[in-house]
Amino acid sequence: MMKDPYLYPNSDVLKNLTGVRDSEELKNVEADYTLLRLSEIAEDE
């Protein structure tokens, strides 16, 4: 089986800027970041 260079070794988690290697934790980090950005957009309107 060929290794996917975009995934952390022995994992199904994409390499990311936060370094999070747990899929559930990454999902939470992404949700928090999305909420932050949406609130910033709402403030600009």
Sine and cosine of phi, psi and omega as CSV:
sin_phi,cos_phi,sin_psi,cos_psi,sin_omega,cos_omega
0.00,0.00,0.70,-0.71,-0.02,-1.00
-0.99,0.13,0.68,-0.74,0.04,-1.00
-0.96,0.28,0.65,-0.76,0.07,-1.00
-1.00,0.02,0.89,-0.46,-0.06,-1.00
-0.93,0.37,-0.20,0.98,-0.02,-1.00
-1.00,-0.05,-0.10,0.99,-0.01,-1.00
-0.95,-0.31,0.48,-0.88,0.15,-0.99
-0.92,0.39,0.55,-0.83,-0.02,-1.00
-0.82,0.57,0.65,-0.76,0.03,-1.00
0.82,0.57,0.62,0.78,-0.08,-1.00
-0.49,-0.87,0.28,-0.96,0.11,-0.99
-0.94,-0.33,0.30,0.95,-0.03,-1.00
-0.99,-0.10,0.78,-0.62,0.06,-1.00
-0.91,0.41,0.60,-0.80,0.11,-0.99
-0.88,0.48,0.64,-0.77,-0.11,-0.99
-0.57,-0.82,0.27,-0.96,-0.07,-1.00
-0.92,0.39,-0.43,0.90,-0.03,-1.00
-0.99,0.14,-0.31,0.95,-0.02,-1.00
0.98,0.18,0.14,0.99,0.00,-1.00
-0.94,0.34,0.76,-0.65,-0.05,-1.00
-0.93,-0.38,-0.05,1.00,0.02,-1.00
-0.99,-0.17,0.81,-0.59,-0.11,-0.99
-0.89,0.45,-0.62,0.79,0.00,-1.00
-0.93,0.37,-0.67,0.74,0.03,-1.00
-0.91,0.42,-0.65,0.76,0.03,-1.00
-0.89,0.45,-0.64,0.77,0.04,-1.00
-0.87,0.50,-0.66,0.75,0.01,-1.00
-0.93,0.37,-0.67,0.75,0.02,-1.00
-0.89,0.46,-0.70,0.72,0.00,-1.00
-0.90,0.44,-0.64,0.77,0.02,-1.00
-0.91,0.42,-0.68,0.74,0.03,-1.00
-0.88,0.47,-0.71,0.70,-0.01,-1.00
-0.90,0.43,-0.65,0.76,0.03,-1.00
-0.89,0.45,-0.69,0.72,0.03,-1.00
-0.88,0.48,-0.67,0.74,0.03,-1.00
-0.86,0.50,-0.75,0.66,-0.02,-1.00
-0.90,0.43,-0.63,0.77,0.03,-1.00
-0.90,0.44,-0.62,0.79,0.02,-1.00
-0.93,0.38,-0.58,0.81,0.05,-1.00
-0.91,0.41,-0.64,0.77,0.04,-1.00
-0.90,0.43,-0.69,0.73,0.00,-1.00
-0.89,0.46,-0.59,0.81,0.03,-1.00
-0.92,0.40,-0.52,0.86,-0.04,-1.00
-0.96,0.26,-0.29,0.96,-0.05,-1.00
-0.99,0.11,0.00,0.00,0.00,0.00
